Amino acid sequence: MSGGSGLGSGSWDDDDDKKGDGKPKMRFEFDCPTCNANNPWGDGFKDGDEVNCHYCGATLEARFTDEGKLKVREL
């Protein structure tokens, strides 16, 4: 995937939702690592939040790297 869509593959611009530390504060979509479905998340989520895939039901934990990239892992 190219930048602009997809979890962990640049689903946002690097300057979106950042404060001075370089970490994003909130995201509003992610791609499920289990089924690859794109999941809009209306209320947004932040580092350490649990999110569920709307398609396969996987429970995931969202983490942001120091560089501001989103990483999710299945719980």
Contact map, one row per residue, 1 for C-alpha under 8 A:
111011001000000000000000000000000000000000000000000000000000000000000000000
111110001100000000000000000000000000000000000000000000000000000000000000000
111111001111100000000000000000000000000000000000000000000000000000000000000
011111000111100000000000000000000000000000000000000000000000000000000000000
111111101111000000000000000000000000000000000000000000000000000000000000000
101111111110000000000000000001100000010000000000000000000000000000000000000
000011111110000000000000000011110000000000000000000000000000000000000111000
000001111110000000000000000000100000000000000000000000000000000000001111000
111011111110000000000000000000000000000000000000000000000000000000001000000
011111111111110000000000000000000000000000000000000000000000000000001100000
001111111111100000000000000011000000000000000000000000000000000000000000000
001110000111110100000000000000000000000000000000000000000000000000000000000
001100000111111100000000000000000000000000000000000000000000000000000000000
000000000101111100000000000000000000000000000000000000000000000000011000000
000000000000111111000000000000000000000000000000000000000000000000000000000
000000000001111111000001000000000000000000000000000000000000000000000000000
000000000000001111100011111000000000000000000000000000000000000000000000000
000000000000001111111111100000000000000000000000000000000000000000010000000
000000000000000011111111100000000000000000000000000000000000000000000000000
000000000000000001111110000000000000000000000000000000000000000000000000000
000000000000000001111110000000000000000000000000000000000000000000000000000
000000000000000001111111000000000000000000000000000000000000000001110000000
000000000000000011111111100000000000000000000000000000000000000111111000000
000000000000000111100111111000000000000000000100000000000000000100010000000
000000000000000011100011111000000000000000000110000000000000000000000000000
000000000000000010000001111100000000000000011110000000000000000000000000000
000000000000000010000001111111000000000010011100000000000000000000000000000
000000000000000000000000011111000000000111111000000000000000000000000000000
000000100010000000000000001111100000011111010000000000000000000000000000000
000001100010000000000000001111110000011110000000000000000000000000000000000
000001110000000000000000000011111001111000000000000000000000000000000000000
000000100000000000000000000001111111111000000000000010000100000000000001000
000000000000000000000000000000111111000000000000000000000000000000000001110
000000000000000000000000000000011111000000000000000000010100000000000000010
000000000000000000000000000000011111100000000000000000110000000000000000000
000000000000000000000000000000111111110000000000000000000000000000000000000
000000000000000000000000000000110011111000000000000010100000000000000000000
000001000000000000000000000011110001111100000000000000000000000000000000000
000000000000000000000000000011110000111110000000000011000000000000000000000
000000000000000000000000000111000000011111000000000000000000000000000000000
000000000000000000000000001111000000001111111000000000000000000000000000000
000000000000000000000000000110000000000111110000000000000000000000000000000
000000000000000000000000000100000000000011111000000000000000000000000000000
000000000000000000000000011110000000000011111100000000000000000000000000000
000000000000000000000000011100000000000010111110101000000000010000000000000
000000000000000000000001111000000000000000011111100000000000011000000000000
000000000000000000000000110000000000000000001111100000000000011100000000000
000000000000000000000000000000000000000000000111110000000000111000000000000
000000000000000000000000000000000000000000001111111000000000111000000000000
000000000000000000000000000000000000000000000001111100000011110000000000000
000000000000000000000000000000000000000000001000111110000011110000000000000
000000000000000000000000000000000000000000000000011111001111000000000000000
000000000000000000000000000000010000101000000000001111111111000000000000000
000000000000000000000000000000000000001000000000000111111000000000000000000
000000000000000000000000000000000010100000000000000011111000000000000000000
000000000000000000000000000000000110000000000000000011111100000000000000000
000000000000000000000000000000000000000000000000000111111110000000000000000
000000000000000000000000000000010100000000000000000110011111000000000000011
000000000000000000000000000000000000000000000000011110001111100000000000011
000000000000000000000000000000000000000000000000011110000111110000000001111
000000000000000000000000000000000000000000000001111000000011111000000001111
000000000000000000000000000000000000000000001111111000000001111100000111100
000000000000000000000000000000000000000000000111100000000000111110000111000
000000000000000000000011000000000000000000000010000000000000011111111110000
000000000000000000000010000000000000000000000000000000000000001111111110000
000000000000000000000110000000000000000000000000000000000000000111111000000
000000000000000000000110000000000000000000000000000000000000000111111000000
000000000000010001000111000000000000000000000000000000000000000111111100000
000000011100010000000010000000000000000000000000000000000000000111111110000
000000110100000000000000000000000000000000000000000000000000011110011111000
000000110000000000000000000000000000000000000000000000000000011110001111100
000000110000000000000000000000011000000000000000000000000001111000000111110
000000000000000000000000000000001000000000000000000000000001110000000011111
000000000000000000000000000000001100000000000000000000000111100000000001111
000000000000000000000000000000000000000000000000000000000111100000000000111
